[in-house]
Amino acid sequence: MIPKFLANPGLASSVKTRFNDVFDRTETIELDEKSLAYVVGELQPYCITESERDAVGDAFDVFMGPALRGEEGQFFTPRNVVKMIVDIIDPRPEELIMDPACGTGGFLVTALDHVWKSIEASGKKRRLSLERIHEEQRHVGSRYFRGIEKDTFLAKVAKAYMAILGDGRGGVYCASSLHPPEEWPPLLKGNVKPGSFDVVMTNPPFGTKIPIKGAETLRQYQLGFQAKKDKATGRYGWTTKLHEKQPPQLLFIERCLQLLKPGLSAHGNGPTFAHES
């Protein structure tokens, strides 16, 4: 069977236009028709959104290779671990959720699925129509999920992954979340504010081979400054002297805390932070 976008050449162009934040206009499908039809036929029986594993993340692991990923500190969290964390945190439809190092979107996709199931269960209990339930799911997906990823390719993959589920891709931004917020792209600055998130879940890049340098970046963080031991008390205190560099995972922990709401959230529990490494 010939795939729809081969039978209708304009379909691929319309997809690029509709999802212009995922695909560049210059991108083309370079496989010949026979090879493409074969690939589509082999993948047809599978649904990656219902897999217990992060199929997109697994594919990235295979094709990019461990050496390249290791150099960038990119080690993707197994889907069963992500699901466990999401289940423990139990994010709610009205909570604003953030992953500041979202990679291929594993945490966001799993959290979105979790929240959508909650909306579906609540909607059925209230005897809402299926159309009304889907409308609420789309609203939550586009309004309450945010992700930041510095790698352009991974950011596009995360957007595509969220689009496959239905919505939420507009909340994924390509930038470095460790940079000062005032240096973020305008759209990101307008939609991601420190101290505004109920839930932060992430597995940030880590490793001593990819240190964060630069005074402008380091001075945003308490952990960017050196500590000194007081000889009289034996206690450590912060100095005004910056480190020359810091491993990214340390700064990401502090950035996550900066993103979370201070104090109590609406339902009476403190804001939630999950860090997996």
N, C-alpha and C positions, 0 to 999 in steps of 0.2 A: 504494500500500500504506500502510495506517495504521500509524504507529510504535507499538511495543509499549506505550509509556507513555501513549498516547492510548487504546488499546484497554483498557488496565488502569490506571485512574486511581490506584490504590493504589501503583503501581510508583514513581512520582515521590516519593511520601511515604516509601517504604521506602529509596530512595536517599538522601534527605535525612537519614533516621535513621541509616543505616549510615555515611555520610560527613558527620557533623555538624560536623567541623572544617573542612569545605569549604563546606557550604551552611548557611545560617540556616533555621530552621523557618518563618520568615515569607516566604521567597523563593518566588515563583510563576513559572510559565511564562506570559508575557503574550501570546505569539503565538496567533492563532486556529488552529484545527486544520488548516485548508487551508494556511496559510502554513508551519506547522511541518512538515507532511507534505512540502511542497515542499523545504524546507531539508534535511530528513533525506534525502530522495531524491537531492538534488544532492551531498551529502557522502558518501553511501553507498560510492561506488567508491574513496574515498581513505582512507589510513591515515597519520595524522600522525606516529605513532611510528616509521615507516619512512622518513620524508622526510629528504632530505639537508639540508634547511633547518629552522630552528626555526619551525614553522608557528604555534605559539601566540605566540611572541615577535613574529613578523611581523604577526600579526593585531593584537596590542597596539600595535605601531608605527603601523599604519594608523588604527585607531579612536581612539587617544589623541591622535595628532597630534604633529609634531615640536616645536612651540612648548611644549606642556605638558611633554613629556618632557625638553626642554632645561632648563626651569626647575628640574626636580628632579634634573638631572644623570643622567638615565636613558637610556643609549645601549646597546642590546643587542648582544651579540657575535654576529657571523654564525656559523651552525652549522658551516660548514666550518673556521673558525678554532678553535671549541670542540673539534671532533673532532680537529684537528691537535694541540692541546695535550694532550688526553686520550691520544691515541695515543703521544705523546712520553713522557708521564709513566708510562703503562702501569700504572694502579692495579691492585692485586691484591685478591682476595676478602677477605683478612684485614686489610686496611688501613682505618683510619677516615678518612673523607673529609668535608671541610667546604667550604661556600661561604658566607662571612659576609655576602654581599650577593647572594643567589641570584636575585632578580628572578623571572622566570617559570620558573626551574629548568633552564635550558639546560645548564649544566655538570653538574648533578646527574643529569639524565636521560641525558646522553651517557655519563657515567662509569658509571652504573648499567647501561646497555646493554653497555658495554665489559666490565665485570666479569661480567655474566651470560653473555656469550658465552664468556668464559674458563672459567666454571663448567661450561657445557654441553660445551665441548671436553674438559675434564678428566673430566667424568662419563662421556662416551661412551668415552673411552680406558680408564676403569676398568670399563666395561660396567655402569654403574648404570642403573636403570630411569628412564624419563622422569618418573615421579612423584617419585622420589628427587631427581632433578636440580632439578625445580621447587621442591621443599621447601627445598633448599639455597639456591636463588636468592631465595626469599621471606625466608628467614632473614637472608641478607646484606643484602637491600634494607631491611629494617626495623631492622637492628642497626648497620650501618656507614656510613650516610649521614646527614649533618646539613646543614641550611641555615637561614640567618636572613635575613629580609627585613622591613624596617620598614613597607613599604606593605601595608596589609591586603588590598587587592584582589590584588596580585601574589603575596602569600603564599598566598592561596587558589588562585590559578592554578597555582602551583608544586605545591601539595598535590594538586590535581586531575590535573596532568600525571603526577606520580609514581604516583597511583592508577590511571591509565590503563594504565601499564606493568605494574602488578601490586601493588606495595607501595612503602613508603618514605615515604609522606606523613606518617607520624607523626614523622619526623625534621625536618620543616620548621616553623620557629617564627616568629611575627610579633613582632618587637622590633627595636630598634636595637642592632646588635652593637658600635657604638662607645661605648655607655653603659657605665659600670662594671658588671662582672659581678654584683656584689652587688645591683644594681638590676634585673637581668633577672627576668622572670617565673619563679616557682618551678620549673615544668616544664623550662624552658630551662636554668636553673642546675643542675638535677639531671642533665641529659643532655649538656651542653656544658661542658667543663672546659679552661681554658688549659693548654697544654703536653701535650695528649693526642692530637693528630691527626697522622696520617702524611702526609696530602696536603691541601693547601689550594689551591683553584682559584677564582678570582673575577674579576669585572670590576666594581669598585665604582663608585658615583656619583662624578663628578669635576667640578670647576669652581670658580671663585672666587666665583660668585654664590650658592653654597650653603655658606657657611663653617660650621664647627663652633665653637661658643662655649661658655663656661661652665667655670669653674675645676675643678669636680668631674670633668668629662669630660677636659679637656686635661691635667690633672696625672697621668693614667694613662700618658701617653706621653712618651718622651724628646723626641720632636719637638713636644711641646706647650710645651716650654721654649725660651727664646731662647738663641742662641749669641753669644759675644763674642770678638773677635779680640784675642789677646795681642800688644801692641805690641812686646814684647821678642823673642818667638819667631816671631811672624807666624802662629801657629796659632790655630785657633778652639777654644773650650772652652764647655761648657754652663754656663749660669747657673741661678740659682734663680727667675728671673723668667719667668712664663708669658706666652705670646702671648695677645693678646686674642681671636684667632680663627686657625683653620688650615683650609686646603682639606681636604675629607674624604679625598681619595685618599692624602694623606701619612699620615694617622692609620690608614687601612685597611691600608697596607703594614706598619706596626708591629703592628697588631692581628693580622694574619695570622701574623707571626713569633711573636707571643705564643701563638697557638693551636697552633702546631706543637710536636711533641715535641722536647725538647733532645737533642743527641747523635745516636746511631745508631738506626735502626729495626731490627726483628727480622731482616730479610733482609740487613743489612750496609751498606745505602746510607743516606745522610743523609735526613732528612725532606724532602719536596718542596713547594715553593711556586711556584705559577704565577700571575702577575698580567698580565692583558691589558687594555690601554686604547687 
